[in-house]
């Protein structure tokens, strides 16, 4: 991954964009990373990978919730609500 300062970027924009077409490029400002330039294709791939990872995480969370749940039938649920409403629970 290439790193350019903002000053370099201003002078060598074509070079920076050509490099970014191959792999992401870091821009620094005051010796700190400030921006990343990458191709639209690379960006889209990252977004798709992120979406897949988020889906996997939510899927695992749903599986864990289902495994750890204490589901009850509708009758038991209504009965418990009535007790709560009457201050019996």
Secondary structure as the mmCIF struct_conf table of DSSP 4:
data_model
#
loop_
_struct_conf.conf_type_id
_struct_conf.id
_struct_conf.beg_label_comp_id
_struct_conf.beg_label_asym_id
_struct_conf.beg_label_seq_id
_struct_conf.end_label_comp_id
_struct_conf.end_label_asym_id
_struct_conf.end_label_seq_id
STRN STRN1 UNK A 2 UNK A 5
HELX_RH_AL_P HELX_RH_AL_P1 UNK A 6 UNK A 11
HELX_RH_AL_P HELX_RH_AL_P2 UNK A 13 UNK A 22
BEND BEND1 UNK A 23 UNK A 23
STRN STRN2 UNK A 25 UNK A 29
TURN_TY1_P TURN_TY1_P1 UNK A 30 UNK A 31
STRN STRN3 UNK A 32 UNK A 37
HELX_RH_AL_P HELX_RH_AL_P3 UNK A 40 UNK A 68
HELX_RH_AL_P HELX_RH_AL_P4 UNK A 74 UNK A 85
TURN_TY1_P TURN_TY1_P2 UNK A 86 UNK A 87
#
